[in-house]
């Protein structure tokens, strides 16, 4: 593992491995994603308020359409 990997690169590496392992075990990606999301929320709650975590999740949910620009983006 490279010492100067970004957080996104680290997360992507582990996420890809988790999906591959789930598929090899006959599990769907949805179950792994749901489990990882629960782990992420639990980790966030160790250092952030419930309202802050809800706000973070709401932002992601409101902006998950790849064909829609963020509201603060200009054309």
C-alpha positions in Angstrom: 0.0 0.0 0.0 1.3 3.4 -0.9 2.0 5.8 1.9 0.5 8.8 0.1 -2.8 7.4 -1.0 -5.8 9.6 -0.6 -8.8 8.8 1.5 -10.8 8.2 -1.6 -8.2 5.8 -3.0 -8.1 3.8 0.2 -11.9 3.7 0.4 -12.3 2.7 -3.2 -9.7 -0.2 -2.8 -11.6 -1.6 0.2 -15.1 -1.1 -1.3 -14.1 -2.9 -4.5 -12.6 -5.8 -2.5 -15.8 -6.0 -0.3 -18.1 -6.1 -3.4 -15.9 -8.8 -5.1 -15.8 -10.9 -1.9 -19.6 -10.6 -1.5 -20.2 -11.6 -5.2 -17.8 -14.6 -4.8 -19.8 -15.7 -1.7 -23.1 -15.4 -3.7 -24.2 -12.2 -1.9 -25.5 -9.2 -3.7 -23.9 -5.8 -3.7 -27.0 -4.3 -2.1 -26.4 -6.2 1.2 -22.8 -5.2 1.4 -23.6 -1.5 0.6 -26.3 -1.5 3.3 -23.9 -3.1 5.8 -21.2 -0.6 5.0 -23.6 2.3 5.2 -24.6 1.1 8.7 -21.0 0.9 9.7 -20.3 4.4 8.4 -23.2 5.9 10.3 -22.1 4.2 13.5 -18.5 5.5 13.0 -19.8 9.0 12.3 -21.9 8.9 15.5 -18.8 8.3 17.6 -17.7 11.9 16.9 -20.7 13.7 15.3 -24.2 14.6 16.5 -27.2 12.8 15.1 -28.4 16.0 13.4 -24.9 16.4 11.7 -25.0 12.8 10.5 -28.5 13.2 9.2 -27.5 16.4 7.4 -24.5 14.6 5.8 -26.8 11.7 4.6 -29.4 14.2 3.4 -26.8 16.1 1.3 -25.6 12.8 -0.3 -29.2 11.7 -1.0 -30.2 15.1 -2.4 -27.2 15.1 -4.7 -26.9 11.5 -5.8 -28.3 12.1 -9.4 -25.2 12.1 -11.6 -27.1 14.1 -14.3 -28.0 17.0 -12.0 -25.6 19.7 -11.0 -25.2 20.7 -7.4 -27.4 23.7 -6.6 -24.3 25.9 -6.1 -22.8 25.0 -9.5 -23.1 27.4 -12.4 -23.6 26.3 -16.0 
